[in-house]
Amino acid sequence: MEYVYAAMLLHSLGKEISEETLKSVISSTGAQPDEAQIKSVVSALKGVDIDKVISEAQVSQIAAPAAQAAPQHHEGKKEEKKEEPKAEEAAAGLSSLFG
């Protein structure tokens, strides 16, 4: 998970997220960088609009408690499964890095 944190730090500072920069951040903490993990993170984030994923995730987190707190009035009706929000799809690439 420290690799994701390092990538987020680089992003927040406006720096490029590359194998070299991730390795530098991890090394600066005194940890030994794992080359495979670094390649995995850089590959997973390639083409991802991190700002968009963060903003959509924040909206999902705000909306979820409100939806759960809303009273459910089902008078004998079967509840249909709703499609998952697109924010979860966008965040799937990031969440796979936490395994």
Contacts in CASP RR format, 6 or more apart in sequence:
PFRMAT RR
TARGET T0000
AUTHOR 0000-0000-0000
METHOD contacts of the structure
MODEL  1
MEYVYAAMLLHSLGKEISEETLKSVISSTGAQPDEAQIKSVVSALKGVDI
DKVISEAQVSQIAAPAAQAAPQHHEGKKEEKKEEPKAEEAAAGLSSLFG
1 97 0 8 1.000
1 98 0 8 1.000
2 26 0 8 1.000
2 29 0 8 1.000
2 31 0 8 1.000
3 22 0 8 1.000
3 26 0 8 1.000
3 34 0 8 1.000
3 37 0 8 1.000
3 38 0 8 1.000
3 40 0 8 1.000
3 41 0 8 1.000
3 97 0 8 1.000
4 41 0 8 1.000
4 94 0 8 1.000
4 97 0 8 1.000
4 98 0 8 1.000
6 22 0 8 1.000
6 25 0 8 1.000
6 26 0 8 1.000
7 17 0 8 1.000
7 22 0 8 1.000
7 41 0 8 1.000
7 45 0 8 1.000
8 50 0 8 1.000
9 25 0 8 1.000
10 16 0 8 1.000
10 17 0 8 1.000
10 21 0 8 1.000
10 22 0 8 1.000
10 25 0 8 1.000
11 17 0 8 1.000
11 50 0 8 1.000
15 21 0 8 1.000
17 41 0 8 1.000
17 42 0 8 1.000
17 45 0 8 1.000
18 42 0 8 1.000
19 35 0 8 1.000
19 38 0 8 1.000
19 39 0 8 1.000
19 42 0 8 1.000
22 33 0 8 1.000
22 38 0 8 1.000
22 41 0 8 1.000
22 42 0 8 1.000
23 33 0 8 1.000
23 35 0 8 1.000
23 38 0 8 1.000
26 33 0 8 1.000
26 38 0 8 1.000
27 33 0 8 1.000
40 97 0 8 1.000
41 97 0 8 1.000
44 93 0 8 1.000
44 94 0 8 1.000
44 96 0 8 1.000
44 97 0 8 1.000
45 94 0 8 1.000
48 90 0 8 1.000
48 93 0 8 1.000
48 94 0 8 1.000
52 90 0 8 1.000
53 87 0 8 1.000
53 90 0 8 1.000
53 91 0 8 1.000
53 94 0 8 1.000
56 85 0 8 1.000
56 86 0 8 1.000
56 87 0 8 1.000
56 90 0 8 1.000
56 91 0 8 1.000
57 87 0 8 1.000
57 91 0 8 1.000
59 87 0 8 1.000
60 85 0 8 1.000
60 87 0 8 1.000
60 88 0 8 1.000
END
